[in-house]
């Protein structure tokens, strides 16, 4: 998984993975899971509209390999911070607690402390204190979406459309259960009272 536009500042994969294509292995109303499998290695990446994270999973014996081609890299325990990877964008890679990263040139590898999940977040372009936001986002890094559904209700008498977004989550570790989601301006500007903010 890697290229953003015409550049490839961060390439996420598995050591030894040699898959010629990605397949869709799962999807919901606004998420999709892509799967790279060469028979020996299996990488899954789930992304969703409005989700600043990409959620990754691997087979238990696979080794994560992240190649960072641009930006300033800082490793802090299980977290990799990549500042100014491309056009001012900052990214944070969250491995499971207790994980360590081994660096060889611009490639970072990890066995994820025996776990099989990790995530990568793109921070808002207005972020000024990347380290602080990286710690703030950590509470969302291990809350994976297992299903995302949307339902509509139209009230013809007042011409109101009510949209309900529901995410079923899979908490990989920790006690935090909230998922970080973004909304489009017309949605954010018309939230019903009681909606999560």
ZALUM-882090 format. One record per atom (N, C-alpha, C): residue number from 1; atom name; x, y, z. Coordinates in steps of 0.05 Angstrom, whole numbers, padded with zeros to 5 digits. Atoms other than C-alpha are relative to their C-alpha. Layout:
BEGIN
MIKOL;NUM;CA;X;Y;Z
...
This chain:
BEGIN
MIKOL;1;N;00017;-00023;00000
MIKOL;1;CA;00000;00000;00000
MIKOL;1;C;00018;00024;00000
MIKOL;2;N;-00019;-00021;-00001
MIKOL;2;CA;00032;00065;-00016
MIKOL;2;C;-00006;00026;-00015
MIKOL;3;N;00000;-00026;00014
MIKOL;3;CA;00027;00117;-00071
MIKOL;3;C;-00023;00019;00007
MIKOL;4;N;00019;-00021;-00004
MIKOL;4;CA;-00008;00182;-00056
MIKOL;4;C;00003;00019;-00023
MIKOL;5;N;-00003;-00017;00024
MIKOL;5;CA;-00022;00219;-00120
MIKOL;5;C;00022;-00012;-00017
MIKOL;6;N;-00022;00009;00017
MIKOL;6;CA;00041;00215;-00162
MIKOL;6;C;00025;-00007;00017
MIKOL;7;N;-00023;00006;-00017
MIKOL;7;CA;00087;00205;-00102
MIKOL;7;C;-00005;-00024;00017
MIKOL;8;N;00002;00023;-00018
MIKOL;8;CA;00101;00147;-00056
MIKOL;8;C;00018;00006;00025
MIKOL;9;N;-00017;-00007;-00023
MIKOL;9;CA;00127;00179;00009
MIKOL;9;C;00002;-00023;00020
MIKOL;10;N;00001;00022;-00019
MIKOL;10;CA;00107;00118;00051
MIKOL;10;C;-00011;-00025;-00014
MIKOL;11;N;00009;00026;00011
MIKOL;11;CA;00103;00046;00027
MIKOL;11;C;-00003;-00019;00023
MIKOL;12;N;00006;00019;-00022
MIKOL;12;CA;00070;-00002;00075
MIKOL;12;C;-00004;-00028;-00012
MIKOL;13;N;00003;00027;00010
MIKOL;13;CA;00077;-00076;00064
MIKOL;13;C;00010;-00021;00020
MIKOL;14;N;-00011;00022;-00016
MIKOL;14;CA;00104;-00142;00090
MIKOL;14;C;00026;-00010;-00012
MIKOL;15;N;-00026;00011;00010
MIKOL;15;CA;00174;-00170;00084
MIKOL;15;C;-00006;-00025;-00016
MIKOL;16;N;00003;00023;00018
MIKOL;16;CA;00175;-00218;00025
MIKOL;16;C;-00026;-00002;-00015
MIKOL;17;N;00026;00001;00014
MIKOL;17;CA;00104;-00202;00001
MIKOL;17;C;00005;00007;-00030
MIKOL;18;N;-00003;-00004;00029
MIKOL;18;CA;00101;-00208;-00075
MIKOL;18;C;-00027;-00006;-00013
MIKOL;19;N;00027;00003;00011
MIKOL;19;CA;00028;-00200;-00095
MIKOL;19;C;-00003;00018;-00025
MIKOL;20;N;00002;-00016;00025
MIKOL;20;CA;00012;-00177;-00166
MIKOL;20;C;-00024;00018;00000
MIKOL;21;N;00024;-00017;00000
MIKOL;21;CA;-00055;-00146;-00148
MIKOL;21;C;-00013;-00001;00027
MIKOL;22;N;00017;00000;-00024
MIKOL;22;CA;-00102;-00127;-00092
MIKOL;22;C;-00028;-00009;-00007
MIKOL;23;N;00028;00008;00003
MIKOL;23;CA;-00170;-00158;-00084
MIKOL;23;C;-00016;00012;00022
MIKOL;24;N;00018;-00009;-00020
MIKOL;24;CA;-00230;-00132;-00047
MIKOL;24;C;-00009;-00024;00016
MIKOL;25;N;00007;00024;-00016
MIKOL;25;CA;-00239;-00181;00011
MIKOL;25;C;-00024;00006;00018
MIKOL;26;N;00023;-00007;-00016
MIKOL;26;CA;-00294;-00142;00048
MIKOL;26;C;-00007;00029;-00006
MIKOL;27;N;00009;-00027;00003
MIKOL;27;CA;-00335;-00079;00045
MIKOL;27;C;-00025;00004;00016
MIKOL;28;N;00025;-00007;-00012
MIKOL;28;CA;-00391;-00042;00079
MIKOL;28;C;-00009;00026;-00014
MIKOL;29;N;00012;-00023;00015
MIKOL;29;CA;-00431;00021;00062
MIKOL;29;C;00021;00022;-00007
MIKOL;30;N;-00021;-00019;00007
MIKOL;30;CA;-00369;00066;00066
MIKOL;30;C;00028;-00008;00008
MIKOL;31;N;-00028;00010;-00004
MIKOL;31;CA;-00309;00022;00079
MIKOL;31;C;00005;-00022;-00021
MIKOL;32;N;-00008;00022;00017
MIKOL;32;CA;-00270;-00026;00036
MIKOL;32;C;00026;-00012;00012
MIKOL;33;N;-00025;00014;-00008
MIKOL;33;CA;-00217;-00078;00055
MIKOL;33;C;00013;-00012;-00025
MIKOL;34;N;-00016;00010;00022
MIKOL;34;CA;-00163;-00091;00004
MIKOL;34;C;00019;-00022;00011
MIKOL;35;N;-00015;00023;-00009
MIKOL;35;CA;-00124;-00156;00007
MIKOL;35;C;00021;-00007;-00020
MIKOL;36;N;-00023;00009;00016
MIKOL;36;CA;-00055;-00173;-00020
MIKOL;36;C;00009;-00027;00010
MIKOL;37;N;-00006;00027;-00009
MIKOL;37;CA;-00040;-00247;-00017
MIKOL;37;C;00017;-00014;-00021
MIKOL;38;N;-00017;00015;00019
MIKOL;38;CA;00017;-00286;-00050
MIKOL;38;C;00002;-00030;00007
MIKOL;39;N;-00001;00028;-00008
MIKOL;39;CA;00002;-00353;-00017
MIKOL;39;C;00016;-00004;00026
MIKOL;40;N;-00017;00002;-00024
MIKOL;40;CA;00055;-00342;00037
MIKOL;40;C;-00004;00023;00019
MIKOL;41;N;00003;-00024;-00016
MIKOL;41;CA;00040;-00272;00061
MIKOL;41;C;-00028;00012;-00007
MIKOL;42;N;00027;-00012;00004
MIKOL;42;CA;-00027;-00236;00070
MIKOL;42;C;-00001;00027;00014
MIKOL;43;N;00003;-00027;-00010
MIKOL;43;CA;-00036;-00161;00079
MIKOL;43;C;-00028;00010;-00006
MIKOL;44;N;00026;-00012;00004
MIKOL;44;CA;-00104;-00129;00090
MIKOL;44;C;00001;00029;00009
MIKOL;45;N;00002;-00029;-00007
MIKOL;45;CA;-00118;-00054;00091
MIKOL;45;C;-00028;00009;-00003
MIKOL;46;N;00027;-00010;00000
MIKOL;46;CA;-00185;-00024;00109
MIKOL;46;C;00000;00030;00001
MIKOL;47;N;00003;-00029;00000
MIKOL;47;CA;-00202;00047;00091
MIKOL;47;C;-00029;00007;-00002
MIKOL;48;N;00028;-00009;00002
MIKOL;48;CA;-00266;00087;00095
MIKOL;48;C;-00002;00030;-00005
MIKOL;49;N;00004;-00029;00006
MIKOL;49;CA;-00293;00154;00072
MIKOL;49;C;-00002;00014;00027
MIKOL;50;N;00000;-00016;-00024
MIKOL;50;CA;-00280;00206;00126
MIKOL;50;C;00017;-00012;00023
MIKOL;51;N;-00016;00012;-00020
MIKOL;51;CA;-00233;00160;00164
MIKOL;51;C;00030;00008;-00004
MIKOL;52;N;-00028;-00008;00004
MIKOL;52;CA;-00163;00190;00174
MIKOL;52;C;00020;-00023;00004
MIKOL;53;N;-00018;00023;-00004
MIKOL;53;CA;-00135;00121;00191
MIKOL;53;C;-00004;-00020;-00023
MIKOL;54;N;00002;00024;00015
MIKOL;54;CA;-00119;00062;00146
MIKOL;54;C;00006;-00022;00021
MIKOL;55;N;-00002;00021;-00020
MIKOL;55;CA;-00127;-00002;00187
MIKOL;55;C;00012;-00025;-00013
MIKOL;56;N;-00014;00022;00012
MIKOL;56;CA;-00079;-00059;00172
MIKOL;56;C;-00001;-00025;00017
MIKOL;57;N;-00002;00026;-00014
MIKOL;57;CA;-00078;-00133;00189
MIKOL;57;C;00018;-00018;-00017
MIKOL;58;N;-00019;00019;00013
MIKOL;58;CA;-00028;-00189;00172
MIKOL;58;C;-00003;-00027;00013
MIKOL;59;N;-00002;00026;-00013
MIKOL;59;CA;-00017;-00262;00185
MIKOL;59;C;00019;00002;00024
MIKOL;60;N;-00016;-00002;-00025
MIKOL;60;CA;00014;-00276;00253
MIKOL;60;C;00030;-00002;-00004
MIKOL;61;N;-00029;00004;00004
MIKOL;61;CA;00082;-00297;00225
MIKOL;61;C;00012;00020;-00020
MIKOL;62;N;-00011;-00020;00019
MIKOL;62;CA;00089;-00238;00176
MIKOL;62;C;00014;00023;00015
MIKOL;63;N;-00015;-00023;-00011
MIKOL;63;CA;00137;-00180;00188
MIKOL;63;C;-00008;00025;-00015
MIKOL;64;N;00008;-00025;00013
MIKOL;64;CA;00112;-00110;00175
MIKOL;64;C;00025;00014;-00010
MIKOL;65;N;-00022;-00015;00012
MIKOL;65;CA;00157;-00069;00129
MIKOL;65;C;-00011;00027;-00010
MIKOL;66;N;00008;-00026;00008
MIKOL;66;CA;00149;00006;00122
MIKOL;66;C;00024;00015;-00011
MIKOL;67;N;-00021;-00015;00013
MIKOL;67;CA;00192;00044;00073
MIKOL;67;C;-00008;00029;-00002
MIKOL;68;N;00007;-00029;-00001
MIKOL;68;CA;00193;00119;00084
MIKOL;68;C;00020;00015;-00018
MIKOL;69;N;-00016;-00012;00020
MIKOL;69;CA;00218;00156;00023
MIKOL;69;C;00004;00030;00003
MIKOL;70;N;-00003;-00029;-00005
MIKOL;70;CA;00209;00228;00047
MIKOL;70;C;-00012;00007;00026
MIKOL;71;N;00009;-00010;-00026
MIKOL;71;CA;00197;00267;00110
MIKOL;71;C;00021;-00005;00022
MIKOL;72;N;-00016;00003;-00023
MIKOL;72;CA;00228;00270;00178
MIKOL;72;C;-00012;-00021;00019
MIKOL;73;N;00010;00024;-00015
MIKOL;73;CA;00222;00205;00218
MIKOL;73;C;00009;00001;00029
MIKOL;74;N;-00006;00003;-00028
MIKOL;74;CA;00218;00198;00293
MIKOL;74;C;-00013;-00026;00010
MIKOL;75;N;00012;00024;-00011
MIKOL;75;CA;00208;00131;00327
MIKOL;75;C;-00002;00004;00030
MIKOL;76;N;00005;-00003;-00028
MIKOL;76;CA;00177;00134;00396
MIKOL;76;C;-00015;-00025;00010
MIKOL;77;N;00011;00026;-00008
MIKOL;77;CA;00167;00064;00425
MIKOL;77;C;-00013;-00013;-00023
MIKOL;78;N;00014;00014;00022
MIKOL;78;CA;00114;00031;00381
MIKOL;78;C;-00010;00019;-00022
MIKOL;79;N;00010;-00020;00019
MIKOL;79;CA;00098;00095;00343
MIKOL;79;C;00022;00010;-00019
MIKOL;80;N;-00018;-00013;00019
MIKOL;80;CA;00131;00121;00280
MIKOL;80;C;-00014;00026;-00009
MIKOL;81;N;00011;-00027;00008
MIKOL;81;CA;00120;00196;00267
MIKOL;81;C;00015;00008;-00026
MIKOL;82;N;-00012;-00009;00025
MIKOL;82;CA;00132;00220;00195
MIKOL;82;C;-00010;00028;-00005
MIKOL;83;N;00008;-00027;00004
MIKOL;83;CA;00131;00295;00190
MIKOL;83;C;00008;00009;-00028
MIKOL;84;N;-00004;-00011;00027
MIKOL;84;CA;00125;00331;00123
MIKOL;84;C;00007;-00022;-00020
MIKOL;85;N;-00006;00022;00018
MIKOL;85;CA;00122;00266;00084
MIKOL;85;C;-00004;00009;-00029
MIKOL;86;N;00004;-00011;00026
MIKOL;86;CA;00093;00302;00024
MIKOL;86;C;-00019;00024;00002
MIKOL;87;N;00017;-00024;00001
MIKOL;87;CA;00064;00372;00013
MIKOL;87;C;-00010;00008;00028
MIKOL;88;N;00007;-00008;-00027
MIKOL;88;CA;00064;00386;00088
MIKOL;88;C;-00016;-00020;00016
MIKOL;89;N;00016;00020;-00014
MIKOL;89;CA;00026;00322;00106
MIKOL;89;C;00017;-00016;00020
MIKOL;90;N;-00013;00015;-00022
MIKOL;90;CA;00044;00287;00171
MIKOL;90;C;-00015;-00026;00004
MIKOL;91;N;00012;00026;-00003
MIKOL;91;CA;00031;00213;00184
MIKOL;91;C;00011;-00013;00026
MIKOL;92;N;-00008;00015;-00023
MIKOL;92;CA;00033;00169;00246
MIKOL;92;C;-00007;-00029;-00004
MIKOL;93;N;00004;00028;00001
MIKOL;93;CA;00041;00094;00246
MIKOL;93;C;-00001;-00011;00029
MIKOL;94;N;00004;00010;-00027
MIKOL;94;CA;00014;00059;00308
MIKOL;94;C;00001;-00031;00000
MIKOL;95;N;-00002;00029;-00004
MIKOL;95;CA;00038;-00012;00323
MIKOL;95;C;-00012;-00006;00027
MIKOL;96;N;00011;00007;-00026
MIKOL;96;CA;00010;-00051;00382
MIKOL;96;C;00020;00007;00022
MIKOL;97;N;-00017;-00006;-00023
MIKOL;97;CA;00036;-00034;00451
MIKOL;97;C;00021;-00021;00004
MIKOL;98;N;-00022;00018;-00005
MIKOL;98;CA;00104;-00064;00466
MIKOL;98;C;00015;-00007;-00026
MIKOL;99;N;-00014;00006;00025
MIKOL;99;CA;00124;-00067;00392
MIKOL;99;C;00025;00017;-00002
MIKOL;100;N;-00024;-00015;00006
MIKOL;100;CA;00193;-00046;00370
MIKOL;100;C;00004;00001;-00030
MIKOL;101;N;-00006;-00003;00029
MIKOL;101;CA;00217;-00021;00302
MIKOL;101;C;00030;-00002;-00004
MIKOL;102;N;-00028;00002;00008
MIKOL;102;CA;00283;-00040;00270
MIKOL;102;C;00004;00015;-00026
MIKOL;103;N;-00005;-00017;00023
MIKOL;103;CA;00312;00010;00221
MIKOL;103;C;00024;-00010;-00016
MIKOL;104;N;-00022;00005;00019
MIKOL;104;CA;00354;-00007;00160
MIKOL;104;C;-00003;00019;-00023
MIKOL;105;N;00003;-00021;00020
MIKOL;105;CA;00365;00054;00117
MIKOL;105;C;-00027;00015;00005
MIKOL;106;N;00026;-00013;-00004
MIKOL;106;CA;00295;00083;00105
MIKOL;106;C;-00022;-00020;00003
MIKOL;107;N;00020;00021;-00003
MIKOL;107;CA;00260;00017;00118
MIKOL;107;C;-00002;-00008;00030
MIKOL;108;N;00005;00006;-00028
MIKOL;108;CA;00228;00001;00186
MIKOL;108;C;-00016;-00026;00001
MIKOL;109;N;00014;00026;-00002
MIKOL;109;CA;00207;-00070;00205
MIKOL;109;C;-00008;-00006;00029
MIKOL;110;N;00009;00008;-00026
MIKOL;110;CA;00169;-00100;00263
MIKOL;110;C;-00016;-00026;-00001
MIKOL;111;N;00017;00023;-00003
MIKOL;111;CA;00139;-00165;00286
MIKOL;111;C;-00025;00007;00016
MIKOL;112;N;00024;-00010;-00014
MIKOL;112;CA;00087;-00123;00323
MIKOL;112;C;-00005;-00013;00027
MIKOL;113;N;00001;00012;-00027
MIKOL;113;CA;00103;-00156;00390
MIKOL;113;C;-00019;-00025;-00001
MIKOL;114;N;00017;00024;00002
MIKOL;114;CA;00068;-00219;00365
MIKOL;114;C;-00029;00004;-00008
MIKOL;115;N;00028;-00007;00007
MIKOL;115;CA;00004;-00183;00345
MIKOL;115;C;-00002;00001;-00031
MIKOL;116;N;00003;00000;00030
MIKOL;116;CA;-00025;-00177;00274
MIKOL;116;C;-00015;00024;-00010
MIKOL;117;N;00015;-00024;00008
MIKOL;117;CA;-00054;-00107;00270
MIKOL;117;C;00017;00025;00004
MIKOL;118;N;-00012;-00026;-00003
MIKOL;118;CA;-00030;-00035;00262
MIKOL;118;C;-00016;00020;-00016
MIKOL;119;N;00015;-00020;00015
MIKOL;119;CA;-00056;00031;00235
MIKOL;119;C;00018;00023;-00007
MIKOL;120;N;-00015;-00023;00010
MIKOL;120;CA;-00032;00092;00198
MIKOL;120;C;-00020;00023;-00003
MIKOL;121;N;00018;-00023;00001
MIKOL;121;CA;-00063;00161;00206
MIKOL;121;C;00013;00023;-00014
MIKOL;122;N;-00009;-00025;00011
MIKOL;122;CA;-00057;00224;00166
MIKOL;122;C;-00011;00022;00018
MIKOL;123;N;00009;-00021;-00017
MIKOL;123;CA;-00060;00285;00211
MIKOL;123;C;-00011;00023;-00016
MIKOL;124;N;00010;-00024;00014
MIKOL;124;CA;-00098;00349;00193
MIKOL;124;C;00024;00017;-00009
MIKOL;125;N;-00022;-00016;00011
MIKOL;125;CA;-00055;00394;00149
MIKOL;125;C;00006;00024;00017
MIKOL;126;N;-00004;-00023;-00017
MIKOL;126;CA;-00063;00449;00201
MIKOL;126;C;00015;-00007;00026
MIKOL;127;N;-00012;00010;-00025
MIKOL;127;CA;-00028;00407;00255
MIKOL;127;C;00027;00015;00004
MIKOL;128;N;-00025;-00014;-00006
MIKOL;128;CA;00027;00448;00289
MIKOL;128;C;00018;-00016;00019
MIKOL;129;N;-00016;00016;-00019
MIKOL;129;CA;00048;00402;00346
MIKOL;129;C;-00006;-00029;-00006
MIKOL;130;N;00004;00027;00010
MIKOL;130;CA;00054;00335;00312
MIKOL;130;C;00002;-00021;00023
MIKOL;131;N;-00003;00020;-00022
MIKOL;131;CA;00078;00297;00374
MIKOL;131;C;-00024;-00001;00018
MIKOL;132;N;00023;-00001;-00018
MIKOL;132;CA;00020;00321;00417
MIKOL;132;C;-00024;-00013;-00014
MIKOL;133;N;00023;00011;00014
MIKOL;133;CA;-00032;00303;00364
MIKOL;133;C;00004;-00030;-00004
MIKOL;134;N;-00005;00029;00003
MIKOL;134;CA;00002;00235;00353
MIKOL;134;C;-00009;-00014;00026
MIKOL;135;N;00008;00012;-00025
MIKOL;135;CA;-00009;00220;00427
MIKOL;135;C;-00031;00001;00004
MIKOL;136;N;00029;-00002;-00002
MIKOL;136;CA;-00081;00246;00424
MIKOL;136;C;-00014;-00020;-00018
MIKOL;137;N;00012;00018;00019
MIKOL;137;CA;-00097;00203;00363
MIKOL;137;C;00004;-00029;00008
MIKOL;138;N;-00006;00028;-00008
MIKOL;138;CA;-00068;00141;00397
MIKOL;138;C;-00025;-00014;00011
MIKOL;139;N;00024;00012;-00011
MIKOL;139;CA;-00135;00129;00432
MIKOL;139;C;-00019;-00010;-00021
MIKOL;140;N;00017;00010;00022
MIKOL;140;CA;-00167;00118;00364
MIKOL;140;C;00014;-00021;-00018
MIKOL;141;N;-00017;00016;00018
MIKOL;141;CA;-00110;00078;00332
MIKOL;141;C;-00007;-00030;00000
MIKOL;142;N;00005;00028;-00003
MIKOL;142;CA;-00133;00010;00357
MIKOL;142;C;-00030;-00007;-00001
MIKOL;143;N;00029;00004;00003
MIKOL;143;CA;-00208;00018;00345
MIKOL;143;C;-00006;-00003;-00030
MIKOL;144;N;00003;00007;00028
MIKOL;144;CA;-00219;-00016;00278
MIKOL;144;C;-00029;-00001;-00008
MIKOL;145;N;00028;00003;00009
MIKOL;145;CA;-00283;-00012;00237
MIKOL;145;C;-00005;-00028;-00010
MIKOL;146;N;00007;00026;00012
MIKOL;146;CA;-00315;-00080;00225
MIKOL;146;C;-00024;00002;-00019
MIKOL;147;N;00023;-00005;00018
MIKOL;147;CA;-00377;-00052;00192
MIKOL;147;C;-00008;00029;00002
MIKOL;148;N;00010;-00028;00000
MIKOL;148;CA;-00403;00017;00172
MIKOL;148;C;-00025;00000;-00017
MIKOL;149;N;00025;-00001;00014
MIKOL;149;CA;-00475;00027;00153
MIKOL;149;C;-00012;00028;00001
MIKOL;150;N;00014;-00025;00001
MIKOL;150;CA;-00517;00086;00133
MIKOL;150;C;-00029;-00005;-00006
MIKOL;151;N;00029;00003;00004
MIKOL;151;CA;-00593;00092;00137
MIKOL;151;C;-00012;00028;-00002
MIKOL;152;N;00013;-00026;00004
MIKOL;152;CA;-00638;00148;00113
MIKOL;152;C;-00029;-00002;00007
MIKOL;153;N;00029;-00002;-00005
MIKOL;153;CA;-00707;00171;00134
MIKOL;153;C;-00008;00027;-00011
MIKOL;154;N;00010;-00025;00012
MIKOL;154;CA;-00745;00223;00093
MIKOL;154;C;-00027;00006;00011
MIKOL;155;N;00026;-00010;-00009
MIKOL;155;CA;-00801;00263;00124
MIKOL;155;C;-00011;00019;-00020
MIKOL;156;N;00010;-00016;00023
MIKOL;156;CA;-00842;00289;00066
MIKOL;156;C;-00015;00025;00010
MIKOL;157;N;00016;-00023;-00009
MIKOL;157;CA;-00884;00337;00109
MIKOL;157;C;00018;00024;00005
MIKOL;158;N;-00018;-00023;-00005
MIKOL;158;CA;-00823;00380;00127
MIKOL;158;C;00025;-00001;-00018
MIKOL;159;N;-00022;00003;00019
MIKOL;159;CA;-00775;00357;00072
MIKOL;159;C;00027;-00004;00014
MIKOL;160;N;-00025;00006;-00015
MIKOL;160;CA;-00724;00333;00123
MIKOL;160;C;00010;-00028;-00007
MIKOL;161;N;-00013;00026;00002
MIKOL;161;CA;-00675;00277;00109
MIKOL;161;C;00017;-00004;00024
MIKOL;162;N;-00017;00007;-00023
MIKOL;162;CA;-00645;00245;00171
MIKOL;162;C;00017;-00024;-00008
MIKOL;163;N;-00019;00021;00007
MIKOL;163;CA;-00583;00204;00159
MIKOL;163;C;00013;-00010;00025
MIKOL;164;N;-00013;00012;-00023
MIKOL;164;CA;-00557;00156;00211
MIKOL;164;C;00024;-00017;-00009
MIKOL;165;N;-00025;00015;00005
MIKOL;165;CA;-00485;00132;00207
MIKOL;165;C;00006;-00018;00024
MIKOL;166;N;-00006;00019;-00022
MIKOL;166;CA;-00469;00070;00248
MIKOL;166;C;00025;-00015;-00007
MIKOL;167;N;-00025;00015;00003
MIKOL;167;CA;-00400;00040;00257
MIKOL;167;C;00001;-00021;00022
MIKOL;168;N;-00005;00022;-00019
MIKOL;168;CA;-00390;-00028;00289
MIKOL;168;C;00031;-00002;00002
MIKOL;169;N;-00029;-00001;-00003
MIKOL;169;CA;-00320;-00030;00318
MIKOL;169;C;00011;-00026;00011
MIKOL;170;N;-00015;00022;-00011
MIKOL;170;CA;-00268;-00082;00335
MIKOL;170;C;00024;00013;00015
MIKOL;171;N;-00021;-00013;-00016
MIKOL;171;CA;-00225;-00056;00393
MIKOL;171;C;00023;-00020;00003
MIKOL;172;N;-00022;00018;00001
MIKOL;172;CA;-00157;-00088;00383
MIKOL;172;C;00016;00000;00027
MIKOL;173;N;-00013;-00001;-00026
MIKOL;173;CA;-00127;-00064;00449
MIKOL;173;C;-00008;00026;00014
MIKOL;174;N;00007;-00024;-00015
MIKOL;174;CA;-00138;-00013;00504
MIKOL;174;C;-00029;00001;00008
MIKOL;175;N;00028;-00003;-00010
MIKOL;175;CA;-00202;00013;00535
MIKOL;175;C;-00016;00021;-00015
MIKOL;176;N;00014;-00020;00016
MIKOL;176;CA;-00219;00068;00486
MIKOL;176;C;-00017;-00014;-00022
MIKOL;177;N;00019;00013;00018
MIKOL;177;CA;-00279;00050;00442
MIKOL;177;C;-00010;00019;-00022
MIKOL;178;N;00009;-00019;00020
MIKOL;178;CA;-00292;00114;00402
MIKOL;178;C;00016;-00002;-00026
MIKOL;179;N;-00013;-00001;00025
MIKOL;179;CA;-00276;00116;00328
MIKOL;179;C;00001;00029;-00010
MIKOL;180;N;-00003;-00027;00010
MIKOL;180;CA;-00249;00180;00296
MIKOL;180;C;-00011;00000;-00029
MIKOL;181;N;00013;-00002;00026
MIKOL;181;CA;-00293;00199;00236
MIKOL;181;C;-00002;00029;-00008
MIKOL;182;N;00004;-00027;00010
MIKOL;182;CA;-00297;00260;00192
MIKOL;182;C;-00027;00002;-00015
MIKOL;183;N;00024;-00005;00014
MIKOL;183;CA;-00360;00291;00163
MIKOL;183;C;00004;00022;-00020
MIKOL;184;N;-00001;-00022;00019
MIKOL;184;CA;-00372;00335;00103
MIKOL;184;C;-00013;00024;00013
MIKOL;185;N;00010;-00025;-00013
MIKOL;185;CA;-00388;00408;00119
MIKOL;185;C;-00031;00001;00003
MIKOL;186;N;00030;-00001;-00002
MIKOL;186;CA;-00463;00401;00103
MIKOL;186;C;-00011;-00020;00021
MIKOL;187;N;00009;00018;-00021
MIKOL;187;CA;-00467;00342;00151
MIKOL;187;C;00007;00012;00027
MIKOL;188;N;-00009;-00011;-00025
MIKOL;188;CA;-00427;00375;00206
MIKOL;188;C;-00017;00023;00009
MIKOL;189;N;00016;-00023;-00006
MIKOL;189;CA;-00469;00438;00201
MIKOL;189;C;-00028;-00006;00006
MIKOL;190;N;00028;00007;-00005
MIKOL;190;CA;-00534;00400;00209
MIKOL;190;C;-00003;-00024;00019
MIKOL;191;N;00001;00022;-00020
MIKOL;191;CA;-00519;00351;00266
MIKOL;191;C;-00025;00003;00017
MIKOL;192;N;00022;00000;-00019
MIKOL;192;CA;-00579;00332;00308
MIKOL;192;C;00011;00002;00028
MIKOL;193;N;-00009;-00001;-00028
MIKOL;193;CA;-00574;00346;00382
MIKOL;193;C;00004;-00028;00010
MIKOL;194;N;-00007;00026;-00010
MIKOL;194;CA;-00542;00288;00417
MIKOL;194;C;00019;-00016;-00019
MIKOL;195;N;-00018;00013;00018
MIKOL;195;CA;-00499;00270;00357
MIKOL;195;C;00028;00002;00012
MIKOL;196;N;-00028;-00001;-00010
MIKOL;196;CA;-00427;00252;00375
MIKOL;196;C;00015;00023;-00015
MIKOL;197;N;-00017;-00021;00012
MIKOL;197;CA;-00379;00310;00362
MIKOL;197;C;00029;-00006;00006
